[in-house]
């Protein structure tokens, strides 16, 4: 059985990693769809699809990599065609894992089996909170797999977030359109 997990992974954190482990315990294979693939260098989406791919791939063990495909998927911003749009980018999958009510509803209406995953300390493992910690120069490296911290630091992630408008004062800018 092949499972699907969709996310923006901005950045990929330990909660995401725990979901990957959980799904791979249940499924033979996993497709990770990197959403909002066309977005980068904004407060909400600071990293490119390629950078997020690298974060995820670098965090997986060799055994996990053998069973996982990571595929960027750009936004379509029309819920009525979103599932078909996602399907057009991915190999066939049997089950969708998501904690998003909207994602579960859309895939369920399209005939997919849909399942929630465990919530892995969502108050702690939040990509939004991690981005804010990065921008404010606070400790965040313990919230992501080691390779992700190395990648973000190598990309000068703090400077990127500051340039996008997430400054030490907590101001947000450079991201006019909030997306799911």
Secondary structure, DSSP 4 states (H G I P E B T S, - for coil): -EEEEEE--TT--HHHHHHHHHHHHH-SEEEEEE-STT--SSSS--S-HHHHHHHHHHHS-HHHHHTEEEEE------HHHHHHHHHHHS---SEEE-S-HHHHHHHHHTT-EEEPPP---TTTS-HHHHHHHHHTT---GGGS-HHHHHHHHHTTHHHHHHHHT--TT----S------
